[in-house]
């Protein structure tokens, strides 16, 4: 199975899981309006950078796209004066790469690492409290 097929299958699996969870939590009334599904954010542009550290500043995350070996951990360093809550895509489920969710809430000048990223794939991340802020979004490509 090719990388694109695995990525599509992973996205489809995630979408099905989110849909099943939403249906299970929806309650008995079908007359209440449903909220629209979040629109997936395209991954940031630019080639991945080989590093295991992502720095957060008032300008956003840097680098935005990184490549790591399977089993690596990625450290997020908050050099911004504001706190950030870094999680896996998609928002708000954070189910794409749960290992990223170990970073979570970072106060100013705090750092924390992901759990080991063991599955070969590309994972998106974002600031949970600013999910539409593209400067706080990026990807981790696991090889």
Contact map, one row per residue, 1 for C-alpha under 8 A:
11101100000000000000000000000000000000000000000000000000000000000000000000000000000000000000000000000000000000000000000000000000000000000000000
11111100000000000000000000000000000000000000000000000000000000000000000000000000000000000000000000000000000000000000000000000000000000000000000
11111110000000000000000000000000000000000000000000000000000000000000000000000000000000000000000000000000000000000000000010000000000000000000000
01111111000000000000000000000000000000000000000000000000000000000000000000000000000000000000000000000000000000000000000000000000000000000000000
11111111100000000000000000000000000000000000000000000000000000000000000000000000000000000000000000000000000000000000000000000000000000000000000
11111111110000000000000000000000000000000000000000000000000000000000000000000000000000000000000000000000000000000000000010000000000000000000000
00111111111000000000000000000000000000000000000000000000000000000000000000000000000000000000000000000000000000000000000011000000000000000000000
00011111111100000000000000000000000000000000000000000000000000000000000000000000000000000000000000000000000000000000000000000000000000000000000
00001111111110000000000000000000000000000000000000000000000000000000000000000000000000000000000000000000000000000000000000000000000000000000000
00000111111111000000000000000000000000000000000000000000000000000000000000000000000000000000000000000000000000000000000000000000000000000000000
00000011111111100000000000000000000000000000000000000000000000000000000000000000000000000000000100000000000000000000000000000000000000000000000
00000001111111110000000000000000000000000000000000000000000000000000000000000000000000000000000000000000000000000000000000000000000000000000000
00000000111111111000000000000000000000000000000000000000000000000000000000000000000000000000000000000000000000000000000000000000000000000000000
00000000011111111100000000000000000000000000000000000000000000000000000000000000000000000000001100000000000000000000000000000000000000000000000
00000000001111111110000000000000000000000000000000000000000000000000000000000000000000000000000000000000000000000000000000000000000000000000000
00000000000111111111000000000000000000000000000000000000000000000000000000000000000000000000000000000000000000000000000000000000000000000000000
00000000000011111111100000000000000000000000000000000000000000000000000000000000000000000000000000000000000000000000000000000000000000000000000
00000000000001111111110000000000000000000000000000000000000000000000000000000000000000000000100000000000000000000000000000000000000000000000000
00000000000000111111111000000000000000000000000000000000000000000000000000000000000000000000000000000000000000000000000000000000000000000000000
00000000000000011111111100000000000000000000000000000000000000000000000000000000000000000000000000000000000000000000000000000000000000000000000
00000000000000001111111110000000000000000000000000000000000000000000000000000000000000000000000000000000000000000000000000000000000000000000000
00000000000000000111111111000000000000000000000000000000000000000000000000000000000000000000000000000000000000000000000000000000000000000000000
00000000000000000011111111100000000000000000000000000000000000000000000000000000000000000000000000000000000000000000000000000000000000000000000
00000000000000000001111111100000000000000000000000000000000000000000000000000000000000000000000000000000000000000000000000000000000000000000000
00000000000000000000111111100000000000000000000000000000000000000000000000000000000000000000000000000000000000000000000000000000000000000000000
00000000000000000000011111111000000000000000000000000000000000000000000000000000000000000000000000000000000000000000000000000000000000000000000
00000000000000000000001111111000000000000000000000000000000000000000000000000000000000000000000000000000000000000000000000000000000000000000000
00000000000000000000000001111100000000000000000000000000000000000000000000000000000000000000000000000000000000000000000000000000000000000000000
00000000000000000000000001111111000000000000000000000000000000000000000000000000000000000000000000000000000000000000000000000000000000000000000
00000000000000000000000000011111100000000000000000000000000000000000000000000000000000000000000000000000000000000000000000000000000000000000000
00000000000000000000000000001111100000000000000000000000000000000000000000000000000000000000000000000000000000000000000000000000000000000000000
00000000000000000000000000001111110000000000000000000000000000000000000000000000000000000000000000000000000000000000000000000000000000000000000
00000000000000000000000000000111111000000000000000000000000000000000000000000000000000000000000000000000000000000000000000000000000000000000000
00000000000000000000000000000001111100000000000000000000000000000000000000000000000000000000000000000000000000000000000000000000000000000000000
00000000000000000000000000000000111110000000000000000000000000000000000000000000000000000000000000000000000000000000000000000000000000000000000
00000000000000000000000000000000011111000000000000000000000000000000000000000000000000000000000000000000000000000000000000000000000000000000000
00000000000000000000000000000000001111100000000000000000000000000000000000000000000000000000000000000000000000000000000000000000000000000000000
00000000000000000000000000000000000111110000000000000000000000000000000000000000000000000010000000000000000000000000000000000000000000000000000
00000000000000000000000000000000000011111000000000000000000000000000000000000000000000000000000000000000000000000000000000000000000000000000000
00000000000000000000000000000000000001111100000000000000000000000000000000000000000000000100000000000000000000000000000000000000000000000000000
00000000000000000000000000000000000000111110000000000000000000000000000000000000000000000000000000000000000000000000000000000000000000000000000
00000000000000000000000000000000000000011111000000000000000000000000000000000000000000000000000000000000000000000000000000000000000000000000000
00000000000000000000000000000000000000001111100000000000000000000000000000000000000000000000000000000000000000000000000000010000000000000110000
00000000000000000000000000000000000000000111110000000000000000011000000000000000000000000000000000000000000000000000000000000000000001001110000
00000000000000000000000000000000000000000011111000000000000000001000000000000000000000000000000000000000000000000000000000000000000000000000000
00000000000000000000000000000000000000000001111100000000000000001000000000000000000000000000000000000000000000000000000000000000000000000000000
00000000000000000000000000000000000000000000111110000000000000001000000000000000000000000000000000000000000000000000000000000000000000000000000
00000000000000000000000000000000000000000000011111000000000000011110000000000000000000000000000000000000000000000000000000000000000000000001100
00000000000000000000000000000000000000000000001111100000000000101110000000000000000000000000000000000000000000000000000000000000000000000000000
00000000000000000000000000000000000000000000000111110000000000000111000000000000000000000000000000000000000000000000000000000000000000000000000
00000000000000000000000000000000000000000000000011111100000000000111000000000000000000000000000000000000000000000000000000000000000000000000000
00000000000000000000000000000000000000000000000001111100000000000111000111100000000000000000000000000000000000000000000000000000000000000000000
00000000000000000000000000000000000000000000000000111110000000000000000001111000000000000000000000000000000000000000000000000000000000000000000
00000000000000000000000000000000000000000000000000111111000011110000000001111000000000000000000000000000000000000000000000000000000000000000000
00000000000000000000000000000000000000000000000000001111100011100000000000011110000000000000000000000000000000000000000000000000000000000000000
00000000000000000000000000000000000000000000000000000111111111000000000000011111000000000000000000000000000000000000000000000000000000010000000
00000000000000000000000000000000000000000000000000000011111110000000000000000111100000000000000000000000000000000000000000000000000000000000000
00000000000000000000000000000000000000000000000000000001111100000000000000000011110000000000000000000000000000000000000000000000000000000000000
00000000000000000000000000000000000000000000000000000001111110000000000000000000000000000000000000000000000000000000000000000000000000100000000
00000000000000000000000000000000000000000000000000000001111111000000000000000000000000000000000000000000000000000000000000000000000000111000000
00000000000000000000000000000000000000000000000000000111101111110000000000000000000000000000000000000000000000000000000000000000000000111100000
00000000000000000000000000000000000000000000000000000111000111110000000000000000000000000000000000000000000000000000000000000000000000000000000
00000000000000000000000000000000000000000000000010000110000011111100000000000000000000000000000000000000000000000000000000000000000000000100000
00000000000000000000000000000000000000000001000100000100000011111100000000000000000000000000000000000000000000000000000000000000000000001110000
00000000000000000000000000000000000000000001111110000000000000111110000000000000000000000000000000000000000000000000000000000000000000000111100
00000000000000000000000000000000000000000000000111110000000000111111000000000000000000000000000000000000000000000000000000000000000000000011100
00000000000000000000000000000000000000000000000111110000000000001111100000000000000000000000000000000000000000000000000000000000000000000001111
00000000000000000000000000000000000000000000000001110000000000000111110100000000000000000000000000000000000000000000000000000000000000000001111
00000000000000000000000000000000000000000000000000000000000000000011111100000000000000000000000000000000000000000000000000000000000000000000011
00000000000000000000000000000000000000000000000000000000000000000001111100000000000000000000000000000000000000000001111100000000000000000000011
00000000000000000000000000000000000000000000000000000000000000000000111110000000000000000000000000000000000000000001111000000000000000000000000
00000000000000000000000000000000000000000000000000010000000000000001111111000000000000000000000000000000000000000001110000000000000000000000000
00000000000000000000000000000000000000000000000000010000000000000000001111100000000000000000000000000000000000001111100000000000000000000000000
00000000000000000000000000000000000000000000000000011100000000000000000111110000000000000000000000000000000000001110000000000000000000000000000
00000000000000000000000000000000000000000000000000011100000000000000000011111000000000000000000000000010000000111100000000000000000000000000000
00000000000000000000000000000000000000000000000000001111000000000000000001111100000000000000000000000010000000111000000000000000000000000000000
00000000000000000000000000000000000000000000000000001111000000000000000000111110000000000000000000000000000011110000000000000000000000000000000
00000000000000000000000000000000000000000000000000000011100000000000000000011111001100000000000000000000011111100000000000000000000000000000000
00000000000000000000000000000000000000000000000000000011110000000000000000001111100000000000000000000000000111000000000000000000000000000000000
00000000000000000000000000000000000000000000000000000001110000000000000000000111111000000000000000000000000110000000000000000000000000000000000
00000000000000000000000000000000000000000000000000000000110000000000000000000011111000000000000000000000000110000000000000000000000000000000000
00000000000000000000000000000000000000000000000000000000010000000000000000000001111100000000000000000000001100000000000000000000000000000000000
00000000000000000000000000000000000000000000000000000000000000000000000000000101111110000000000000000000111100000000000000000000000000000000000
00000000000000000000000000000000000000000000000000000000000000000000000000000100011111000000000000000001111000000000000000000011100000000000000
00000000000000000000000000000000000000000000000000000000000000000000000000000000001111100000000000000011110000000000000000000011100000000000000
00000000000000000000000000000000000000000000000000000000000000000000000000000000000111110000000000011011110000000000000000001111000000000000000
00000000000000000000000000000000000000000000000000000000000000000000000000000000000011111000010000011111000000000000000000001111000000000000000
00000000000000000000000000000000000000000000000000000000000000000000000000000000000001111110011111111000000000000000000000111100000000000000000
00000000000000000000000000000000000000000000000000000000000000000000000000000000000000111111111110000000000000000000000000111100000000000000000
00000000000000000000000000000000000000010000000000000000000000000000000000000000000000011111111100000000000000000000000000011000000000000000000
00000000000000000000000000000000000001000000000000000000000000000000000000000000000000011111110000000000000000000000000000000101001000000000000
00000000000000000000000000000000000000000000000000000000000000000000000000000000000000001111110000000000000000000000000000000001000000000000000
00000000000000000100000000000000000000000000000000000000000000000000000000000000000000001111111000000000000000000000000000000000000000000000000
00000000000000000000000000000000000000000000000000000000000000000000000000000000000000111111111111001000000000000000000000000000000000000000000
00000000000001000000000000000000000000000000000000000000000000000000000000000000000000011100111111000000000000000000000000000000000000000000000
00000000001001000000000000000000000000000000000000000000000000000000000000000000000000011100011111000000000000000000000000110000000000000000000
00000000000000000000000000000000000000000000000000000000000000000000000000000000000000011000011111111000000000000000000000110000000000000000000
00000000000000000000000000000000000000000000000000000000000000000000000000000000000000010000011111111100000000000000000000000000000000000000000
00000000000000000000000000000000000000000000000000000000000000000000000000000000000000010000000011111100000000000111100000000000000000000000000
00000000000000000000000000000000000000000000000000000000000000000000000000000000000001110000000011111111000000001110100000001000000000000000000
00000000000000000000000000000000000000000000000000000000000000000000000000000000000001110000010011111111000000000100000000000000000000000000000
00000000000000000000000000000000000000000000000000000000000000000000000000000000000000100000000001111111000000011110000000000000000000000000000
00000000000000000000000000000000000000000000000000000000000000000000000000110000000011100000000000011111110000011100000000000000000000000000000
00000000000000000000000000000000000000000000000000000000000000000000000000000000000111100000000000011111110000000000000000000000000000000000000
00000000000000000000000000000000000000000000000000000000000000000000000000000000001111000000000000000011111000000000000000000000000000000000000
00000000000000000000000000000000000000000000000000000000000000000000000000000100001111000000000000000011111111110000000000000000000000000000000
00000000000000000000000000000000000000000000000000000000000000000000000000000100011100000000000000000000111111000000000000000000000000000000000
00000000000000000000000000000000000000000000000000000000000000000000000000000111111000000000000000000000011111000000000000000000000000000000000
00000000000000000000000000000000000000000000000000000000000000000000000000001111100000000000000000000000011111100000000000000000000000000000000
00000000000000000000000000000000000000000000000000000000000000000000000000001110000000000000000000000000011111110000000000000000000000000000000
00000000000000000000000000000000000000000000000000000000000000000000000000111100000000000000000000000000010011111000000000000000000000000000000
00000000000000000000000000000000000000000000000000000000000000000000000000111000000000000000000000000110010001111100000000000000000000000000000
00000000000000000000000000000000000000000000000000000000000000000000000011110000000000000000000000010110000000111110000000000000000000000000000
00000000000000000000000000000000000000000000000000000000000000000000000011100000000000000000000000111110000000011111100000000000000000000000000
00000000000000000000000000000000000000000000000000000000000000000000000011000000000000000000000000110100000000001111100000000000000000000000000
00000000000000000000000000000000000000000000000000000000000000000000011110000000000000000000000000100000000000000111110000000000000000000000000
00000000000000000000000000000000000000000000000000000000000000000000011110000000000000000000000000110000000000000111111000000000000000000000010
00000000000000000000000000000000000000000000000000000000000000000000011100000000000000000000000000000000000000000001111100000000000000000000010
00000000000000000000000000000000000000000000000000000000000000000000011000000000000000000000000000000000000000000000111110000000000000000000010
00000000000000000000000000000000000000000000000000000000000000000000010000000000000000000000000000000000000000000000011111000000000000000000111
00100110000000000000000000000000000000000000000000000000000000000000000000000000000000000000000000000000000000000000001111100000000000000000111
00000010000000000000000000000000000000000000000000000000000000000000000000000000000000000000000000000000000000000000000111110000000000000011110
00000000000000000000000000000000000000000000000000000000000000000000000000000000000000011000000110000000000000000000000011111000000000000011110
00000000000000000000000000000000000000000010000000000000000000000000000000000000000000011100000110000000000000000000000001111100000000001111000
00000000000000000000000000000000000000000000000000000000000000000000000000000000000001111100000000010000000000000000000000111110000000001111000
00000000000000000000000000000000000000000000000000000000000000000000000000000000000001111010000000000000000000000000000000011111011000011100000
00000000000000000000000000000000000000000000000000000000000000000000000000000000000111100000000000000000000000000000000000001111111010011000000
00000000000000000000000000000000000000000000000000000000000000000000000000000000000111100011000000000000000000000000000000000111111000000000000
00000000000000000000000000000000000000000000000000000000000000000000000000000000000110000000000000000000000000000000000000000011111000000000000
00000000000000000000000000000000000000000000000000000000000000000000000000000000000000000000000000000000000000000000000000000111111110010000000
00000000000000000000000000000000000000000000000000000000000000000000000000000000000000000010000000000000000000000000000000000111111111011000000
00000000000000000000000000000000000000000000000000000000000000000000000000000000000000000000000000000000000000000000000000000000011111000000000
00000000000000000000000000000000000000000000000000000000000000000000000000000000000000000000000000000000000000000000000000000010011111111000000
00000000000000000000000000000000000000000001000000000000000000000000000000000000000000000000000000000000000000000000000000000000001111111000000
00000000000000000000000000000000000000000000000000000000001110000000000000000000000000000000000000000000000000000000000000000000000011111000000
00000000000000000000000000000000000000000000000000000001000110000000000000000000000000000000000000000000000000000000000000000110011011111100000
00000000000000000000000000000000000000000001000000000000000110010000000000000000000000000000000000000000000000000000000000011110001011111110000
00000000000000000000000000000000000000000011000000000000000010111000000000000000000000000000000000000000000000000000000000011100000000011111000
00000000000000000000000000000000000000000011000000000000000000011100000000000000000000000000000000000000000000000000000001111000000000001111100
00000000000000000000000000000000000000000000000100000000000000001111000000000000000000000000000000000000000000000000000001111000000000000111110
00000000000000000000000000000000000000000000000100000000000000001111000000000000000000000000000000000000000000000000000111100000000000000011111
00000000000000000000000000000000000000000000000000000000000000000011110000000000000000000000000000000000000000000000111111100000000000000001111
00000000000000000000000000000000000000000000000000000000000000000011110000000000000000000000000000000000000000000000000110000000000000000000111
